Structure formats: structure tokens, C-alpha cells
Amino acid sequence: MADKRCKNGHFIDESWDICPYCPPVKGAPAEGPKTSRIDSHVRREPPAPRPAAAPLPSVPPPVERTVSAAKVEVAGEAEHARYTAGWLVCLEGAAKGESFVVRVGRNTLGRDRKCDVYINDEQASGHHADLVYRPEEGRYILMDHNSTNGTYVNEVELEPRRDLVDRDVVTVGRHKFLFVSLLDDRFRWDDGVQDR
């Protein structure tokens, strides 16, 4: 599905500069005037007449994207929302000093801008790895997504997955991230803060 919109809100292919759904602008020339050289003088030829265009069909207004709603309790079982589960703090690389939220469930890491943790690095794959927090098990699992340059935890290459613990260092391309866990035996979103 295309993510680019024209000035009137129609979804169009990212490579298009002109929206095929919008009517042409009145008074705008279809082409520039053609020129030819005769005896070192420039003579302008009049533009060719345009055939009458068929009327454009009416275009319905663009459909708005669906936005996810908060998860609700189903049949007495509470589903886990996308609460914060931890953070990845960049120690080295272009994003040094920035932090990225790790949420309950699946988090994608990679060079694709749609990833949860966007890594602007030529050595990172588009979808480089997944970091999953499973609330039922209380586990953080890092999985390499068959990346070209691999994923490392504490300087050891990941094959193909590994549990993360607080303060592990994750390396993707030239970026190093410190993993900081929020959820443990002392705190879970379902239980709240426990006495230490």
C-alpha cells in the first residue's frame, strides 16, 4: 500500500510526481514549446492542439487509515497492552545518547524506517533483528532476522536467539545499545510495584 499522498489526499505510488486521480490544472501547458534551429535563429513552433479529454470519473474522498484501539478484556482474560518493558540506549553510532522504548510483545530493529528501533547504519539490514518481551514468561528474547552482518550480545554473535538480561550490550552494525530492563520480579504492569 502506498504511503505517499498528493496535495488532495489521494494515496499514490511513491515514485509518482503527479497524482493520476486529481484533475489537471486549468491554464497549465501540457508541454513546453518546441524549438528548432534554422540559420542560427531560434524559431518557436506553436504547440500541437490537444484532443478533448474525456470527463474524469468522480473520485471518492481518501479513506483514512485504521488506528488500533486499546486492547480490551476478552472472555475474562486480560490481554497485555503494548506497555513499556525496557529501553535500548545507544552507546556508539549515529544515534549515540538516544534511547528507544522496548514494548511488551515484538519490537523490530533495523534500517527500515518502519522498524520500532530505527538504526541509520549501512551495516544494518532493513529488518535486522527482533526483540520480544513475553509477559507470561517474563523473558526478553533477542532474535537475529537472518541479517547479513549478524547481531551480537556482549561481543558474542547471536545464533539464532538469546535471552537478554539487564545491562547486556547489543551490537547491530556500528551501533552498540545498552539494554535496560523495566520489568522483573520487583515490578510488572499487572502487579504494580512490589516491596523490595
N, C-alpha and C positions, 0 to 999 in steps of 0.2 A: 504494500500500500504506500502511495506517495505521501511524503511528509511536507512537501513544498506547496504553498498556496499562492495564487495570483492575488492582485490587489483587491479583487472582488470576492475572495474567499474560496475559490474553486481549488480542489486538490488537483495538482498537475505533476507530471514526471519531473524529477529533479534536473534533468538535462534540458528542459524546455525553457525558453526565454519569453515566449508568447503563449498566452492561455488560449486553447482552441475553443473554449466554451464562451469566452467573452466576445461581444460583437466588436467589429473593427471600429477604430476611432474615426469619426467623420472628418474629412478635410486632410487626413494624413495621406501622403503619397504612398502608393503600393511599392514603388521602386524609385530610386533616384533617376535623374535624367541621364540618358545615354549620350556619350560624346564620341566623336570620331575626329581624326586629324586630317585636314586637307590643306596642302600648301602652307604648312606651319601655322595655320589658323585653327582655332577650335570652333567647331560648329555643333550646336546643340540640336539634337533631334527631339521632336515632341514625343511624349510617352505614348505608347500604344493604348488605344481605348480598352477599358476593362469591360468584360461581359457582365451583364446584370447578374448579381448574386441571388441565389435562392434565399428566401427568408429563413432565418435561423430558428430552430425549434426553441420553445421556451425551456429554460434550464431551471430545475428546482433549486431552492437555496441549498447551500452546502450542509451536509449532515455533521453535527458536532460529534466529537469523539466521546466514547463511553468512558466515564470516570468510575473507578472502582469504589464501591461503598465499603464502609466498615464491616468487618465480619461479625456475624451475629451468632447467638447460641442456637444450635440445631439439635433437636431431639434430646435436650438436656445436657449435651456435651459442648463445652466452650471450645471454640476453635481459637488458635493462637493468632493474634494480630501481628502486624509487622513492627513490633516494638524494637527499640534499640537493644542489641545484645552485646555490643562492644564497639571497638574502633580499630582502624588501621591508621597509624600515624607515620607519615613519610619521613624517613631519616636521611635518605640520599636520593637524588634525582631532581627532575624539574619541579616536582611538587613538594620539595623539602619544606617541612614545617606545617603542611596541611594535614588535616585529619579527615577520614572517611568513615561514615557510620556503617557498622555491620548490623544488619537487622535479623530478626528471627526468620528462619527459612533460608532460601537460596539467595546468595549475593554473587554477582558476576564481576570478574576483574579482567580488564583488557583495554586494548587501544580503541575499540569501538565506542563512540560517544554514548551509546545506549547502555553501556555497562554501568553497574552500580558504583564501581570504583574505576573511574576513567584514568588510564595510565598513558600519558602522552610520551611514548617511547617507541622508537623504530624496532627495538628488540623484543617488544611485547606483541603477542598475537592479538587479533581482533577480539576474540573471546579466549583469553589465556587460561583462566582458572575459575573455579567456583569455591566459595567459602560458605558452608552451610552450618547453621546452628539448629540442632534438633532439640526442642524443648523437652520432649518426652524422655530423652536420654541424657540431657544436659551436656551435649558434646558439640564442639566446634570441629568441623571436618573440612580440610583443605584438599581439593582435588584438581590436579592438572587436567586441562581440557585438550590434551594431545597437542600442546603448544610446540612451536619449532625450537625454542631455546630453553625450554624447561622451566620449572618452578622450584625454588629452593627454600628450605626451612632450616635456619641456623647453619647455613653453608652446606647443607646436605640435600642432594637432588631428591625431589618428591617422585616416588614411583608406586602406584599412581595416586595414592591418597595418604593422608596422615591426620591424626588428631592434633589440634593446636591447643597449647596451654598459654596462660597469661605470660607476656613478655617474650614470646617467640619472635624471631626476626624472619619475615617472609621476603624473598627476593624475586622480583619479576623484571627481567631485562636489567636496566641500570638502576632500577628503583628498589630501595630497601624500606620495608614497613615494619614498625613495631606493632605487634598485636596486643591490644589491651582488652581484657575480658570484663564485662559488667556482671554477667550472670554466673553465680556459683552457689555453693552451699549456704552462703550468707544472704543472698538476695536472688529472688526470682519474681517475675512480674505477677504471677498468680498468688504468691505468698506475701510479698512485701519485704520490708527489712527485718531480718532476724537478729536476735541478740547474739553478740559475738562470744 
